[in-house]
Amino acid sequence: MTHRERIWLGLIIAGCLLLLAGAPLPQIESDAAFYGRIARNILASGNWLTMNHPFQPGVISDKPPLTIWLIALSLRVGGLNDVSLRLWQILMTVALVPLTYRLSRLARGTREEGLLAALLVLTFVQVFMLSGLPQQDVPLTFFLTLAFLAYMAYRRSGATAPAVLASVWVAMAVLTKGIVALAIFCLVVVVDLAVTSRRSDHGGHWRWGQAAGGAAVFLLVAAPWFVVGTIRYGQPFIDTFFLQGNLGIWRFFHPTLRPPVPYWMGALAYIPMVAGGMLPWTGLLPGTVRELWRGLRGAEPTLRIGALWAGLLFLFLSLSAGDKVYRYLQPCYPILAVFAARFLIGVIDDARRMRSAAAISLLIGLPLSIVAVWRLHTEYPESRVYVALIVPTVVVLFLAVAVFGAITLAGRSRSAVAVLAVGALLSYACAYWMVATHWYRLTPWPAVGATIDRLYHQGDRVVVRGAHGGELAFVSFWVTAPAPLSFAEDDDELLKAWRTG
């Protein structure tokens, strides 16, 4: 291993250790607390098949079970604390790093290129920050990455084992996010086969018998929970998971944004999102897109599948009339890191192109961050605490980009890349520090839960009056007393609850 490869590896190890150091941080995402409450309920009831809504009796949760199962198992092993709520997902994010390295090497990248791909995916701002917010997007990314890795290996070798593994991982992705995961995978496979069928060169292995066997394995793993839910709940379950619900076909075609925006605006929404999610490496995005296009047109099957993976997922999300949520882009980032590293290794000794990358990071990334902070401050008064936490992180991050540009101008590109990676890790450490030192003081959910437990008497119910409904999820996660909980949106509702006992 060369000296510069040891530097990249050292930075990767430092980033993974920083991720793990964030496990005890207080939880700042109400959805995570919401899923944590569902997980606590299934531990208390022993019913692992029914994902009931914790605050609406008789209503089923609109998410498949795998994320809830992982949280429940983690809580059973580690107890009721923030580490148990998120450690399993941090470990998945850490595992994405060697998987990204493997993707790069499978695409015939050099060892340095693979290490750079691993470093990039680890330091993308979205990947790092979502690692500690346990929801469905990180496990979906993890399982889809494994599925595409297995599919790439199958297309190269034609062996049965990777075909079966691809089916297992797709099934796990479906149990994480629903049929949308199957739709994405099948879309890539179908277009890949269509493209290779028109090529004169060898398009890779494909046997229909293995495909049928893989489909059978997929159904064996993914179908039972959905079959049980359909039998138990009937049409409401079908509507929720296949038709009109949060994960159904209806959501893809029907506008859900409130207030509605023009379709063309929604179709372009993910362009700034992916640019912001790749910070501080946004300057590599134009080159990454060029490498994706070359991969799509080239003869290398792995690069072609990777380009289809990133491009079709981005197109799928952009064309959807449903919500435009930055988290949905998460499965794109491992393969984007591979193509970004492919571009970076080709220009790292070209001072002019490296200066352009630094300029793009500053000219695009800084305005995006300012807009994000401004929107939080003006449109969501209850989120001003987030502004106080995020501003120091943004400042550190863009000081790092500025230093990156200065060192690049001096013609020391590899040193500049190392400095930018260090700066990214320092900015994320700053974010961790701000959360650790301020969040409990501003929103002391464990203390609130402990107080409710101390005051609770048999038959009491708890009404939470807060700035937004997510506070009910925060409180409910920490309350261990068997008290019914509800949320009061205003003082009149709170007074009505008081008068009715």
SVG drawing of the C-alpha trace seen along z (x, -y; Angstrom):
<svg xmlns="http://www.w3.org/2000/svg" viewBox="-65 -34 69 57">
<polyline fill="none" stroke="black" stroke-width="0.4" points="0.0,0.0 1.4,-3.4 1.8,-6.3 -1.2,-8.2 -3.4,-5.1 -2.5,-4.8 -3.7,-8.4 -7.0,-7.7 -7.4,-4.5 -6.5,-6.5 -9.2,-9.1 -11.8,-6.3 -11.0,-4.7 -11.2,-8.1 -14.6,-8.8 -16.0,-5.4 -14.9,-6.0 -16.5,-9.4 -19.8,-7.8 -19.6,-5.3 -18.9,-8.1 -22.2,-9.7 -24.2,-6.7 -24.9,-8.2 -26.1,-11.5 -29.7,-12.6 -32.2,-11.8 -33.3,-14.9 -35.6,-13.3 -39.2,-12.7 -39.8,-10.0 -37.1,-7.9 -38.8,-8.3 -42.1,-7.4 -40.7,-4.1 -39.0,-3.5 -42.4,-3.7 -43.8,-1.1 -40.8,1.1 -41.4,0.8 -45.0,1.7 -44.2,4.9 -41.7,5.8 -44.3,5.3 -47.0,7.2 -44.9,9.9 -46.7,9.4 -44.0,9.0 -46.4,9.2 -48.7,6.3 -47.2,2.8 -50.0,0.7 -50.0,-3.1 -49.0,-4.0 -51.4,-6.9 -54.4,-5.8 -55.9,-2.5 -56.9,-0.1 -54.8,-1.9 -51.9,0.0 -48.5,-1.7 -47.9,-2.6 -44.3,-1.2 -43.1,2.4 -41.7,4.1 -38.0,4.7 -36.8,1.3 -39.1,1.7 -37.8,5.2 -34.2,4.0 -35.0,1.2 -36.9,3.6 -34.1,6.2 -31.6,3.4 -33.8,2.1 -34.1,5.6 -30.4,6.1 -29.3,2.6 -32.3,1.3 -34.2,-2.0 -31.5,-4.5 -30.3,-6.5 -27.5,-4.1 -29.9,-1.2 -32.2,-3.3 -29.6,-4.1 -26.5,-1.9 -27.7,0.7 -28.1,-2.0 -24.7,-3.5 -23.2,0.0 -25.1,0.2 -23.6,-3.1 -20.1,-1.9 -20.7,1.3 -21.6,-0.9 -18.0,-2.1 -16.3,1.3 -19.3,2.1 -18.6,-1.1 -14.9,-0.1 -16.0,3.3 -18.3,1.6 -15.3,-0.5 -13.0,2.5 -15.7,4.6 -15.9,1.7 -12.1,2.3 -11.1,-0.8 -7.6,-0.9 -7.1,-0.4 -6.6,-4.2 -9.8,-4.8 -11.7,-2.4 -10.4,-4.0 -11.4,-7.4 -14.9,-6.1 -15.1,-4.8 -13.9,-8.1 -16.3,-10.1 -19.4,-8.1 -18.4,-8.4 -18.0,-12.2 -21.0,-13.1 -23.0,-15.3 -26.3,-13.4 -24.8,-10.0 -23.0,-11.1 -26.0,-13.0 -28.6,-10.4 -26.5,-7.7 -27.8,-8.8 -31.5,-9.3 -32.9,-5.8 -35.5,-5.5 -36.1,-3.3 -33.7,-5.1 -30.3,-3.9 -31.3,-0.2 -33.0,-0.5 -29.6,-1.9 -27.7,0.9 -29.9,3.7 -30.2,2.3 -26.4,1.8 -25.9,5.5 -28.6,6.5 -26.9,4.5 -23.4,5.9 -24.8,9.4 -26.5,8.7 -23.3,7.2 -21.4,10.3 -24.0,12.6 -23.9,10.7 -20.1,11.2 -19.9,14.8 -23.3,16.4 -23.1,18.3 -26.2,19.2 -25.1,18.0 -25.0,14.3 -28.4,14.6 -29.9,16.0 -28.2,13.4 -29.6,10.6 -33.1,12.0 -32.6,12.1 -31.3,8.6 -34.1,7.2 -36.6,9.0 -35.0,7.3 -35.2,4.0 -39.0,4.6 -39.5,5.5 -37.8,2.2 -39.5,-0.3 -42.2,1.6 -42.7,2.5 -40.9,-0.6 -37.6,1.2 -38.6,4.0 -39.7,1.5 -36.3,-0.2 -34.4,3.0 -36.5,4.5 -36.4,1.2 -32.6,1.4 -32.5,5.1 -35.0,4.7 -33.2,1.6 -29.9,3.4 -31.1,6.4 -32.7,4.2 -29.4,2.2 -27.2,5.3 -29.6,7.1 -28.8,4.4 -25.0,4.6 -22.7,6.7 -20.2,7.2 -20.7,9.7 -23.5,8.4 -22.9,10.6 -24.5,13.8 -28.3,14.2 -30.2,17.5 -34.0,17.6 -33.8,20.7 -31.7,18.8 -34.0,15.8 -37.0,18.0 -35.1,19.5 -34.2,16.0 -37.9,14.9 -38.9,17.9 -36.4,17.1 -37.6,13.5 -41.2,14.5 -40.1,17.0 -38.4,14.2 -40.6,11.1 -44.1,12.4 -45.1,14.0 -45.4,10.8 -47.5,9.2 -49.7,12.3 -50.3,12.4 -51.2,8.7 -53.6,9.1 -55.4,12.0 -55.5,10.2 -56.5,6.7 -57.9,7.2 -58.5,4.2 -57.1,1.5 -53.7,3.3 -53.8,3.6 -54.6,-0.1 -51.8,-1.1 -49.0,1.0 -49.9,1.5 -52.5,-1.0 -53.4,-4.3 -51.3,-4.5 -48.0,-6.0 -46.1,-3.4 -48.6,-2.5 -48.8,-3.1 -51.2,-6.1 -48.4,-8.0 -46.2,-7.9 -48.7,-9.3 -50.8,-11.6 -49.6,-15.0 -49.0,-15.1 -47.1,-18.3 -48.9,-20.9 -49.2,-23.6 -48.9,-22.1 -46.2,-23.2 -46.0,-23.1 -45.0,-19.6 -41.9,-20.9 -40.6,-22.4 -41.1,-19.2 -39.3,-17.3 -36.3,-19.5 -36.4,-19.4 -33.8,-16.7 -31.1,-18.5 -30.3,-20.9 -31.0,-18.1 -28.3,-15.8 -25.9,-18.8 -26.4,-19.6 -26.3,-16.0 -22.8,-15.5 -21.3,-18.4 -18.5,-19.1 -17.7,-17.3 -20.4,-19.1 -17.6,-20.3 -17.2,-16.7 -20.9,-16.4 -20.5,-17.6 -17.6,-15.2 -19.5,-12.5 -22.4,-13.0 -20.0,-12.7 -18.6,-9.5 -22.1,-8.1 -22.8,-8.8 -19.6,-7.1 -20.4,-4.1 -23.8,-3.9 -22.4,-3.9 -19.3,-1.7 -18.8,2.0 -18.1,2.6 -21.2,4.3 -20.5,3.2 -20.2,-0.5 -23.3,-0.2 -25.4,1.3 -24.1,-1.3 -25.0,-4.2 -28.5,-2.7 -28.8,-2.4 -28.0,-6.0 -29.7,-7.5 -33.0,-5.5 -33.5,-6.0 -33.0,-9.7 -35.4,-9.8 -37.9,-7.6 -38.0,-10.0 -38.0,-13.1 -40.9,-12.0 -43.0,-11.0 -45.7,-13.6 -45.4,-12.6 -43.4,-14.2 -39.9,-15.5 -37.8,-14.4 -34.0,-14.5 -33.8,-11.2 -35.3,-9.3 -32.0,-10.0 -30.0,-8.0 -29.6,-4.8 -27.9,-6.9 -24.9,-7.9 -22.8,-4.7 -22.7,-4.5 -22.4,-8.3 -19.3,-8.0 -17.9,-5.3 -18.3,-7.5 -17.1,-10.6 -13.9,-8.8 -13.5,-7.6 -13.6,-11.3 -11.4,-12.5 -8.6,-9.9 -8.5,-11.1 -8.2,-14.8 -6.4,-14.9 -3.2,-15.8 -4.9,-18.4 -4.7,-21.7 -7.1,-23.5 -9.9,-20.9 -9.3,-20.6 -9.7,-24.4 -13.0,-24.2 -14.2,-21.5 -13.3,-23.7 -15.1,-26.7 -18.2,-24.7 -18.3,-23.5 -18.2,-27.1 -20.5,-28.6 -23.2,-25.9 -22.9,-24.5 -22.7,-27.7 -25.9,-29.2 -27.7,-25.9 -26.7,-25.8 -27.7,-29.4 -31.1,-28.8 -31.6,-25.7 -30.8,-27.6 -32.9,-30.6 -35.9,-28.4 -35.7,-26.6 -35.5,-30.0 -38.4,-31.7 -40.9,-28.9 -40.5,-26.6 -40.3,-28.5 -40.2,-25.3 -37.0,-24.3 -34.9,-27.4 -33.1,-25.2 -31.9,-23.3 -30.6,-26.6 -28.5,-27.2 -27.0,-23.7 -26.4,-23.7 -24.8,-27.2 -21.4,-26.3 -21.3,-23.1 -21.9,-25.0 -19.2,-27.6 -16.6,-24.9 -17.5,-23.0 -17.1,-25.9 -13.9,-27.0 -12.7,-23.6 -13.9,-24.1 -12.1,-27.5 -8.8,-25.9 -9.3,-23.1 -9.5,-25.7 -6.4,-27.6 -4.3,-24.4 -5.6,-23.3 -4.5,-26.7 -1.0,-25.9 -1.0,-22.8 -1.1,-20.2 -4.4,-18.4 -4.0,-15.3 -3.2,-17.3 -6.2,-19.5 -8.4,-16.4 -7.1,-15.1 -7.6,-18.6 -11.2,-18.7 -11.9,-15.2 -10.5,-16.3 -12.5,-19.5 -15.7,-17.5 -15.0,-15.3 -14.3,-18.3 -17.6,-19.9 -19.5,-16.7 -17.7,-16.5 -18.8,-20.1 -22.4,-19.1 -22.1,-16.2 -20.7,-18.6 -23.5,-21.1 -26.1,-18.4 -24.4,-16.9 -24.0,-20.2 -27.3,-21.9 -30.0,-19.5 -30.9,-18.0 -30.9,-21.5 -33.4,-22.8 -35.6,-19.7 -35.1,-17.4 -37.3,-14.4 -35.8,-11.8 -36.4,-14.1 -40.0,-14.7 -40.6,-11.0 -39.1,-10.3 -41.3,-13.0 -44.5,-11.5 -43.5,-8.0 -43.0,-9.4 -46.4,-11.2 -48.4,-8.5 -51.2,-6.7 -53.3,-3.9 -55.9,-5.2 -54.2,-8.5 -53.8,-9.6 -51.2,-12.0 -51.9,-14.9 -48.9,-16.5 -49.1,-20.2 -46.2,-21.2 -45.0,-23.2 -45.7,-20.3 -47.0,-16.8 -43.6,-15.3 -43.2,-16.2 -45.7,-13.5 -43.4,-10.9 -40.4,-12.3 -42.3,-12.1 -43.9,-8.7 -40.5,-7.0 -39.3,-7.8 -42.5,-7.2 -42.5,-3.7 -45.8,-4.0 -48.8,-2.4 -50.5,-5.7 -52.6,-6.5 -50.9,-9.5 -52.5,-12.1 -51.5,-15.5 -53.2,-18.9 -52.6,-21.2 -53.7,-24.3 -54.6,-25.5 -58.3,-25.0 -57.8,-21.3 -55.6,-21.1 -58.3,-22.8 -61.0,-20.4 -58.8,-17.4 -58.4,-18.9 -62.1,-19.4 -62.9,-15.8 -60.5,-14.4"/>
</svg>
